[in-house]
Amino acid sequence: MKFTQPRLPYAPDALAPVISQTTVEYHYGKHEKTYIDTLNTLIEGTEYQEMPLEEIILRSDGKLYNNAAQAWNHIFYFFQFSPDGLKEPDGLLRTRIEEQFGSVDEFKKKFEEAGATLFGSGWVWLSEDNNGQLVITQGGNASNPLTQGLRPLLTFDVWEHAYYLDYQNRRADYLHRLWDIVDWDVIGMRFS
């Protein structure tokens, strides 16, 4: 099975000014394409070539894990955005966030802090554990919460290539602005 890069559900300039067209073209168009192309090369002729991407993430390590997880992470990241999506969580997800973090604003503050304080490159995640609890986790490099038995709901990419063209070294500004394009309909579907 060859993995293919899915087409984004919006135009390359649709997330501007939060994420510029140039960043989308480099980050999704080039970085993500390289992860998928490398993954396809690595699995060819191996036991992994017929596995779903999530299973490869759970069963691999080293270079294969890094490329599989990065391919999955970037699709998960880019497909949670919309220029005109639902701007705040609603329903049970909103209730759960308010119960566990005090308010949506307090959750956002904690999530941004987790992203801003992660040393080096990686990801910050909102996931649900097996007990239905929401958890914020940080992970370096190609970290993916699937490997911890968690169900990912939302992620912010804190690799420099995700924000440097638009924000230079202002990671905290980038993290704060991403809320303007998060589509909580998508996050809600992942939650339910």
N, C-alpha and C positions, 0 to 999 in steps of 0.2 A: 504494500500500500504506500503510495506517495502522498505526502501531506502537501496541501496547497494553501497559499496565503489567501484568506477570504478578503473580498472587496469591502472596504469600509462603507457603512450605511449613510455616509454624508460626504460632501465634497471636501477636498483637501484644505480649503480655506474656511470651512464652516465653523471651526472652533476658535478662530481668531477673534479678538486679540489674545485670548487666554493661551492658546497654543497656535502658533503661526503656521501658515501653509508650508513654509520652509522646514519647520520642525517636523510636521506630519510627514512630509516627503522624505526627509532623512531618517527619522526615527522609525516610522512604520514602513515606508517604502524601501529603505536600504537595510537598516539594522534588523528589522523583523524578517525581511526576505532572506538575509544571510543566515539567521538562525534556522529557518525552515529548510533552506537549501543544504546546510551542513547536516541537519538532522536526517534528511533523506539520504545523504551520502553515508552517514554512519550506520543507518539501520539496514541498508541494502545487503541482502544475503545473510541476515542474522535472524535470531529468534524474535527480534523486536519488530521486524518489518510488517507484520500483520496485526500488531497490537494497537489499541487506541492510545492516543497521546497521554491520557491520564495514567494508563497502566505503565507506559514507558517511564514516566516521571517516578512512579512508585517503585519500579523494579531496577532502575539503572543508577549509575553513579558516574563521576568524572565528566569527561567531555560530552558523552551522550546525555547524561542528566542535565548538564548546563544548557545544552542547545534545546532539548525537549522542553525543559521548564521555561526557558526564556521565550520560546515560540508560544507556549500556552499563556504565559504571563502577559505578553504584549497584546495578544488577541483579547484577553480578558480585560485589560486596561483600556484599550482603544474602543472596545465595543460597549463600554459603560458611559460613554459621553454622547451628548447631543446638544446642538445649539438651541433647541427649543423643547427639551424634555422637562419632566416634573422636577421642580427646583428644591423640594423638601420631601423627606420621607413621609409616608402616610400609613394609615391602618395599623396592623399588628407590628410591623417593623418600627414605626415611630414610637409606639407604646413601649416596645422592648428597649429601644435606645434610651427613652426617657427614664424607664425603670432602672436601667443599669448604669447610665452615665449622668443622670440628673436632668439633662435637657439635650436637645439636638445641638445647640451651640456649645455646650460643654463637651459633648462627644467630638464635635469637629475640632475643638481646641486640643483635646487629648490626641486625636488622630494626627493633626498637624505636628504636634510636639514629637510624637513617635517618629514621624518622617524626618523632621528637622534634626533630631538628635541621633539618627542612625549614622554611625561612622562609616564613611566610604560609600560604596554603591550598593544598591539593593532595592527593597520594596517594603512598604508598610501596608498592612492588610486589616480589614474587618472580616472576621469569619464567625461561623457558628460552630460550637462544639457539640458533642454527642448528647449533652444534657440540655441543649437549646439555649445555652448562654452565648452572648456575643463577646468576642475577644478581639482586642487590638494586638497585633504582633508585628515585630520588625524582623527582617531577615536580610542578610547580606547576599550580594551577588545574585544567583538565580533562585534564591529561596522561594519555596512554594508551600503553603500551609496544608496542601493535600498530604504531604509526607508526615504531618503531625496528626493526621486523622481529623482535620478540620474541614469545614465546607466554606470556601471563600465566597464573599459577597461583594467586596469592594477593594480596590487596590490603588495606591499611588506609587508610581515609579520614581525612585530617587537616584537613579543613575544620572550622571551629569548630562549625558546626551539627550535626556528627556526634557531638560529645561535650559541648558546653557545658551543656546542661540537666542532665546527670548528673555532670559532672566540673569544671564551670566552666573555669578556665584550666589545669587539671592534665592536659595532653595526655599526658605520660609515664605517668600512672596509667591513663588510658584505654587507651593502647596495650598496656600490660602486662596489663590485665584481658581484652582481646579473646581472648587464647589460651584462656580458659576456655570460649569458645563456638565457636571455629573447629572445623569438622568436617573432619578430615583425610581422611575417606573422599571428600569432595567434591574436596579438593585433589589427592588421589591419582588420581581419575578424570580431572581436568584434565591431570595429568602424563602419564598413560598414553595 
